[in-house]
Amino acid sequence: MESLLYKILKSKKGISPILATLLLIVIAVAAVIVTYAWVMTFTSTQTQQAGAVLSVVNKYFNSTSPKTVEITLLNSGTADAKIADVYVGTSATSLVKQSAVTYNPSTKIVGANGKSIIITITYNWQSGTRYYFNIVTEAGQQVPFNEQPS
């Protein structure tokens, strides 16, 4: 005589092995697609950031009124970079975002392969004081430097 527990377990129906296999395949394919999309987005973002190689090639402190600082930034990389913000301060830890900034070209884009941009900051600087600068691109790349006008 069969036990009651055995009868209950025997009467339960599960999903068929074919349906279970198909379900596992669908879940695995979905996981691969999501992972592929994330990796491609991450890789393209990192490649674009690495493609812009920015360097300061000229700094000029203009003493005529209003006083300005003119910075020439060169991109020797293979990707364009767009300037987002410019910071100036008297120490590396006390930088202030500047609002009186003009760009040439006005698009704020430093073209790839040797193109440059001239950034002009209206700033009341003093001779003999060291100033710290940080130029930040939209991709998050930073170009920090410091200079002491004579």
N, C-alpha and C positions, 0 to 999 in steps of 0.2 A: 504494500500500500504506500502510495506516494504521500509525502508530508505536505502540509498546507503551504509552507514556505516555498517548497519546490514548485508547486502549482502556480503560486503567485509570480515567482521569478520566470517561469516558463511562459506565462501568458503575456509578459511585457514584450512589446515589439520595439526594436531599435531602428536606426537608419541603416539602409543597405550599405554594404561595403563599397559599392560603386559610387553612391552619393557621398559617402564620407571621403573617398579619394578625390572626387571632383571639388568638394568643399575645401580640402587641404590645398589643392593646386591653386584655387582662386585666391585663398588667403596668402599663399606664398608669392604669387604674381603681384598682388596688390602691395605687399611689403617691399618687393624689389622695385616697383615703380616709384613708390614714395622715397625710398633710399636713393635711387638714381636721380630724382628731381632735386633732392636736398644736396647731393654731392655736386651736381652740375651748377647749381646756384652758388654754392660756397666756392667752388673752383673758379668760376668766372669772376666773382667779386674779388678774390685774392689775386688773380692774374691781372685784373685791371688796376688794382692798387699798386702792384709791383711794376706795372708797365710805365708809370710816370716816375721819372728820376729828376727831382727838382733841386736846384742849387742857386744860391745867391751869387751873382757875378759882379754886381756893382751896388754901392751904397753912397748916396750923396745927401749931405745935410745942407739944405738951402737956408741961408740966414736972412734973406729978405722977408719983409712982412707980407703975409703971415709966414712963419717958419714952417718948413716942410721937410720931410725925409722921403727921398726917392730911392726905391729899391728895384733893381732889375733882377728878375727871376727867370732862370733858364731851365727848360725841360729837355734833357738829353735822352729821355726814355722813348718808348714806342707807343705810349697811350697819352691822350690828352688829359689834362687835370684842370678842374674848375676851382678857383679860390673861393672859399666860403667866408673866412674871417681872418682879421689881422689883429694881433695883440701887441701892445707895447707897455713897458714898465721899467722901473729903475732897478729891479731885481728879477731873477728868474721865477720867483714865487709870487710876485705881485703884478702880474700882467693884466692889463685892462683892454677889453675889446674896443677897437677904434671904430667910430662911425663916420668920421670925416676922411674917407678914403676914396680915391679915384683910381681907375684902372685904364691902361691903354694896352690892348684893346678893351673896350668897355664891357665885353661879354664875360670878363673874368676868366676866360679859358686860356690856359697856357698850352699851345699846340705841341704835339709830339715832334721828335726828330730835330731838335735844335731851335725850336721857336722860343720866344721869350715874352714876358709881360712886364710892364713898368707899373709899379704900385706907388702912388704918391699919397703920403699920410700928412695931413695938416696937424702938426704937433709942436708945442712950445718947448723945444729942447734947449739945453744949456751946454756950453762948451765945458769940457772936462768931466762931465758926468757920463758914466757908462749906461747905455740903454740896451735893454733886452727885447728881442722881437720874436714872435712866433707867427708864422703864416700857416694856416690850416686849410686843406682842400676839402671838398664835399665828401671825398672818399675817406677822410680821416687822417690823411698823411700830414705830418707836421714838418715845418722847416724852421727850426729854432736857430738863432744866431744873436750875437751881441756886438756892439760897436760903441766907441767913445769918440765923439766929434772933438776936433781940436779948436 
